Amino acid sequence: MDALLGTWRLVSVEFIGDDGEMTYPFGPDATGLLMYSADGHMSAVLMQQGRGSFDGMAVRRHLSDVSDAAVRAAYEGYVSYCGTWTVDEGHGTVTHHVTESLNPAEVGRDNVRAYTLDGNRMRLEPVGGPVRAVITWERAERFR
């Protein structure tokens, strides 16, 4: 669907509990990008701000030099995957067919999302997931 094509900036990730209480698993200032290409590829990155650094670690040093707690905190505050995508307009869903992911358990999975478009905003809600989530994206302005 042409309306989904392009790059989207993350606005918010909200989890909604059974009691209606809303939480922000990546914090209120999470950032990210979602890209849908015309040739059927997609990529998603979501990141919690303020994850800290690896104790001043230089970019190319090995993770074995970093504490397990620091690695875990960085991992838990970051989601990244890519693959291909398909749309079922009749059901109002977009499916992310995951081929690569930071989380090895995601590789080979299909992430089905109900989508709603409203102007330059798009809401995605996982279908059949263990938690009700609303992920809001805003169309990114063209990079200049």
Legacy VTK file of the C-alpha trace (Angstrom):
# vtk DataFile Version 3.0
C-alpha trace
ASCII
DATASET POLYDATA
POINTS 144 float
0.000 0.000 0.000
1.489 3.282 -1.133
0.247 5.144 1.956
2.724 3.227 4.144
5.762 3.694 1.899
8.643 5.759 3.191
10.238 6.593 6.507
8.420 7.069 9.793
9.732 8.570 13.061
8.704 7.077 16.369
6.335 9.212 18.440
5.575 6.800 21.291
5.376 3.199 22.444
2.549 2.621 24.908
1.614 -0.591 26.686
-1.958 -0.726 27.933
-2.677 -3.035 30.866
-5.891 -4.965 31.515
-6.833 -2.212 33.956
-6.372 0.456 31.256
-3.189 1.793 32.840
-0.672 3.020 30.290
3.075 2.520 30.617
5.969 3.528 28.389
8.419 0.597 28.158
10.999 2.678 26.264
10.301 5.831 28.271
8.343 8.929 27.265
11.107 10.134 24.935
11.843 6.970 22.939
13.206 7.402 19.432
13.175 5.238 16.349
12.675 4.846 12.639
10.460 2.558 10.585
11.091 2.259 6.854
8.950 0.630 4.190
10.483 0.441 0.721
8.628 0.077 -2.566
10.492 -3.145 -3.321
9.009 -4.815 -0.218
11.785 -4.436 2.347
11.348 -2.949 5.811
13.465 -1.996 8.788
12.493 -0.985 12.330
14.603 0.496 15.119
13.285 1.626 18.512
15.531 2.978 21.259
15.153 4.116 24.832
16.955 7.397 25.482
19.557 7.535 28.236
20.690 3.919 28.023
24.097 5.094 29.176
27.453 4.108 27.791
29.593 1.039 28.205
31.820 2.641 30.828
33.588 4.820 28.271
34.144 1.857 25.962
35.630 2.743 22.594
33.393 1.817 19.679
35.498 -1.108 18.483
36.294 -2.798 21.808
34.766 -6.193 22.461
31.601 -6.563 24.555
33.416 -9.020 26.812
35.076 -5.913 28.306
31.673 -4.646 29.492
29.688 -5.793 32.521
26.775 -8.155 31.937
24.445 -5.626 33.586
25.490 -2.881 31.149
25.007 -5.159 28.140
21.602 -6.253 29.424
20.470 -2.658 29.990
21.544 -1.688 26.474
19.821 -4.724 24.955
16.566 -4.221 26.852
16.341 -0.600 25.712
16.744 -1.342 22.009
14.735 -3.156 19.343
16.019 -3.609 15.820
14.842 -5.882 13.043
14.382 -5.957 9.286
12.958 -8.114 6.564
10.101 -7.829 4.124
6.544 -6.554 4.496
3.102 -7.248 3.110
-0.234 -5.501 3.560
-3.709 -6.994 3.909
-5.921 -3.996 3.233
-9.078 -6.021 3.827
-8.041 -6.752 7.408
-6.171 -3.466 7.907
-2.912 -5.215 8.774
0.720 -4.970 7.803
2.970 -7.973 8.396
6.679 -7.663 9.056
8.392 -10.881 7.894
11.514 -10.780 10.084
14.742 -12.049 8.501
17.303 -10.335 10.790
16.929 -9.123 14.356
18.857 -8.097 17.446
16.649 -10.631 19.252
17.418 -14.073 17.778
13.961 -15.357 18.781
12.380 -12.927 16.282
14.190 -14.275 13.211
11.745 -16.128 10.978
8.663 -14.702 12.715
5.831 -12.747 11.197
4.887 -9.685 13.240
1.313 -8.792 12.322
0.252 -5.227 13.116
-3.151 -3.591 12.754
-2.565 -0.176 11.227
-4.501 3.079 11.338
-3.555 6.125 9.276
-4.534 9.636 10.324
-2.910 12.400 8.292
0.855 12.130 8.752
0.499 9.700 11.682
0.283 5.932 11.742
-0.629 3.716 14.668
0.473 0.104 14.776
-0.981 -2.391 17.236
0.392 -5.934 17.454
-2.256 -8.546 16.657
-2.427 -11.472 19.074
0.429 -10.362 21.302
0.637 -10.964 25.053
0.406 -7.219 25.791
-1.755 -4.553 24.157
0.629 -2.065 22.648
0.103 1.076 20.599
3.099 2.265 18.605
2.617 5.686 17.055
4.732 6.873 14.129
4.857 10.165 12.249
5.921 10.480 8.645
9.504 11.711 8.588
10.270 14.877 6.717
12.554 14.564 3.742
16.215 14.703 4.720
17.899 17.760 3.299
LINES 1 145
144 0 1 2 3 4 5 6 7 8 9 10 11 12 13 14 15 16 17 18 19 20 21 22 23 24 25 26 27 28 29 30 31 32 33 34 35 36 37 38 39 40 41 42 43 44 45 46 47 48 49 50 51 52 53 54 55 56 57 58 59 60 61 62 63 64 65 66 67 68 69 70 71 72 73 74 75 76 77 78 79 80 81 82 83 84 85 86 87 88 89 90 91 92 93 94 95 96 97 98 99 100 101 102 103 104 105 106 107 108 109 110 111 112 113 114 115 116 117 118 119 120 121 122 123 124 125 126 127 128 129 130 131 132 133 134 135 136 137 138 139 140 141 142 143
